[in-house]
Amino acid sequence: MLMKVWVIPLLYLDFEIRRDYIVANLCVNRARPMLNCNGKCYLAKKLAAIEQQEKREAEQNYMAKLMDHVMDNRIHYSFKPQFIFFEVPSELDFNYSSPFATRIAVADIFHPPLV
């Protein structure tokens, strides 16, 4: 956090300390001295790059916070299998058991993903 606060002042300090080198070697307008740029084009490029970087970081932080918020507010669903039992009256004397009595087809289809 401290580095973020000091980036721009340190950039200006670096520009002031190395002004002669920047004007002589890094300035875009060094071949046209009548513009009196004196390295300000180099400084403007560096400031624009820092601003773009801060903008990208802000977007990434926003997306990360948004995803955290969405993931924290999820609703957890659980599907519990329900078994259906049929009672056969005792006066009926036949031995029939339904294959559907102990299992639900929905339980085979819908289940949570394996992690």
Secondary structure, 3 states (H helix, E strand, C coil): CHHHHHHHHHHHHHHHHCHHHHHHHHCCCCCCHHHCCCCHHHHHHHHHHHHHHHHHHHHHHHHHHHHHHHHHCCCCCCCCCCCCCCCCCCCCCCCCCCCCCCCCHHHHHCCCCCC
